[in-house]
Amino acid sequence: MHARQFFIHPLVAAVCFCAQGAWAADSTFPAAPGPSPGQSAQPAQSAPSVNNELFKKLRVQCEKDVPSGKASGDVCVDAAAILVSNDLPDEFREFKEDQRIKIALRLLERGVDSSNLARARAFDYYDRIGFLGLSVYSDSYRARELMDMMVQSGYSGATLRKIRSQTTILSFGATETEKRAGCAEAKKFLATGKLDVDSTGIARDIVGSAVCTGYDQVPK
């Protein structure tokens, strides 16, 4: 008897491939609000945004006061955050998500000289891995520069980001000893209660990861 042959129509295969890509892109940054790249910016909003005046103020401070040393780079972080929020300034409602992120990255770059939070958030975009390892924002060289800046400043968020990369299910570059040490260090950081919001979230993700919880269940 002849072996059965199965034929998948090219159109069906393409649909499946696109669906997988969309899921991978969304799952990379689950906390990021808004539609996936390439789609319209937000659902139609009739009322004016409460962020209109605030964004204008923060943008001016980021572009003028931060470079002159009159303000911290944290204001650039606040301005960039509005561009990926659920309440977009009116002038950005028709922008696609990838357009807004590129503008947000430019704002973050203005704050990296004086803000670890700006460095960290820019790093997270540059270090982003999309479907099949592709990302329109990825820049490994710039990500490495920002990581070096965070490490040199003693920023705990840098250490936690390194631990995060070592304690995922797919991290094959780290040894079991390094993973165990990373889990323990993340717990210590979290116990201090002195982390910023971003770092706290990362520490909780690490401690609650399958890798770290798996170690907790192993008899000592």
C-alpha positions in Angstrom: 0.0 0.0 0.0 1.2 3.5 -0.7 1.8 5.8 2.2 -0.7 8.5 2.6 0.4 12.0 1.6 -0.9 15.1 3.2 -1.0 18.4 1.4 -1.2 21.8 3.2 -2.4 24.6 1.0 0.2 27.4 0.8 -2.5 29.9 2.0 -3.3 27.9 5.1 0.4 27.6 5.9 0.9 31.3 5.5 -2.0 32.0 7.8 -0.6 29.7 10.5 2.9 31.3 10.1 1.5 34.8 10.6 -0.6 33.8 13.6 2.5 32.3 15.3 4.5 35.4 14.5 1.8 37.7 16.0 1.6 35.6 19.2 5.4 35.6 19.6 5.6 39.4 19.1 2.8 40.0 21.7 4.2 37.6 24.2 7.7 39.2 24.1 6.5 42.3 25.9 3.2 41.3 27.5 3.1 44.4 29.7 3.3 46.9 26.8 -0.1 48.3 26.1 -1.5 49.1 22.7 -1.9 47.1 19.4 0.7 45.0 17.8 3.2 46.8 15.4 1.7 47.9 12.1 -1.9 48.2 13.4 -3.7 51.5 14.1 -2.6 53.3 17.2 -5.7 52.9 19.5 -9.4 52.4 19.4 -11.3 55.6 18.5 -11.3 58.0 21.5 -13.7 60.9 21.4 -12.7 62.7 24.6 -9.5 64.7 24.7 -6.6 62.9 26.4 -5.8 63.9 30.0 -2.1 63.6 28.9 -2.1 66.4 26.3 -0.7 69.1 28.5 1.4 66.8 30.6 3.1 65.3 27.6 3.9 68.7 26.1 5.5 69.8 29.4 7.5 66.6 29.8 8.7 66.7 26.2 10.0 70.3 26.5 11.8 69.4 29.8 13.3 66.3 28.2 14.5 68.1 25.0 15.7 71.3 26.7 16.1 71.0 30.4 17.7 67.5 30.6 20.6 68.2 28.1 21.4 71.4 30.1 21.4 69.6 33.4 18.3 71.5 34.7 16.2 68.3 34.9 16.8 64.6 35.5 16.5 62.1 32.6 13.6 60.6 34.5 11.3 63.2 32.9 12.2 61.6 29.5 11.1 58.3 30.9 7.8 59.8 31.9 7.3 61.4 28.5 8.2 58.1 26.7 5.8 56.1 28.9 2.8 58.3 27.8 3.5 57.3 24.1 2.8 53.7 24.9 0.0 54.3 27.4 -3.7 53.6 27.1 -4.5 57.4 27.0 -2.4 58.8 24.1 -2.1 62.5 23.5 -4.5 63.6 20.8 -1.7 64.3 18.3 -0.5 60.7 18.5 -3.8 58.8 18.3 -3.4 58.1 14.5 0.2 56.9 14.9 1.0 53.2 14.7 2.6 51.5 17.6 6.0 51.1 16.0 6.0 54.8 15.1 5.3 55.8 18.7 7.9 53.5 20.1 10.6 55.0 17.8 9.7 58.4 19.1 9.7 57.1 22.7 13.2 55.7 22.1 14.4 59.1 20.9 13.1 60.6 24.2 14.7 57.9 26.3 18.0 58.4 24.5 18.0 62.0 25.7 17.8 60.8 29.3 20.4 58.1 29.3 23.2 60.3 30.5 21.5 61.0 33.9 18.9 58.3 34.4 19.3 54.6 34.9 15.6 54.1 34.3 16.0 55.7 30.9 18.9 53.4 30.1 17.0 50.4 31.3 13.9 51.0 29.3 15.8 51.8 26.2 17.9 48.7 26.8 14.7 46.6 27.0 13.7 47.7 23.5 17.1 47.3 21.9 17.5 43.9 23.5 14.0 42.8 22.5 13.8 39.4 20.6 10.8 39.0 18.3 9.6 36.0 16.3 12.6 34.0 14.9 14.9 36.4 16.7 13.9 39.5 14.6 12.8 42.8 16.0 12.6 46.2 14.4 14.0 47.8 17.5 16.9 45.4 18.3 20.4 46.9 18.4 22.8 44.6 20.3 25.6 47.1 20.2 23.6 49.9 21.7 22.1 47.5 24.2 25.6 46.5 25.3 26.6 50.1 25.7 23.6 50.9 27.9 24.1 47.7 30.0 27.8 48.8 30.6 26.5 52.2 31.7 24.1 50.6 34.2 26.6 48.2 35.6 29.2 51.0 36.1 26.7 53.1 38.0 25.9 50.1 40.3 22.2 50.0 39.2 20.5 46.9 40.5 18.3 46.7 37.5 21.3 45.8 35.3 22.1 42.8 37.5 18.4 41.7 37.5 18.2 41.9 33.7 21.3 39.7 33.5 19.7 37.2 35.9 16.5 37.3 33.9 18.3 36.2 30.8 19.9 33.3 32.6 16.8 32.0 34.3 14.4 31.5 31.4 13.4 28.1 30.3 15.3 28.7 27.0 18.5 30.0 28.5 21.1 27.3 27.6 24.2 29.5 28.1 24.0 29.6 31.9 25.1 26.7 34.2 22.9 25.3 36.9 25.1 26.9 39.5 24.7 30.3 37.8 20.9 29.9 37.6 20.6 28.9 41.3 22.8 31.8 42.3 20.7 34.2 40.2 17.5 33.0 41.8 18.9 33.5 45.2 20.3 37.0 44.3 16.9 38.1 42.9 15.2 37.1 46.2 17.7 39.2 48.1 17.1 42.2 45.9 13.4 41.8 46.3 13.6 41.5 50.1 15.4 44.8 50.4 12.3 46.7 49.2 14.6 49.3 47.7 14.1 48.5 44.0 12.4 50.9 41.5 9.1 49.8 40.0 10.7 48.2 36.9 13.3 46.3 38.8 10.7 45.1 41.3 8.7 43.6 38.5 11.7 41.9 37.0 12.8 40.5 40.4 9.2 39.1 41.0 9.2 37.5 37.5 12.6 35.8 38.2 11.6 34.5 41.6 8.3 33.3 40.2 9.8 31.7 37.1 9.6 28.0 36.5 13.4 27.7 36.9 13.5 29.4 40.3 10.4 27.8 41.7 11.7 24.4 40.5 14.8 24.9 42.6 12.7 25.7 45.6 10.9 22.4 45.3 14.1 20.3 45.2 14.9 18.8 48.7 18.0 20.3 50.2 
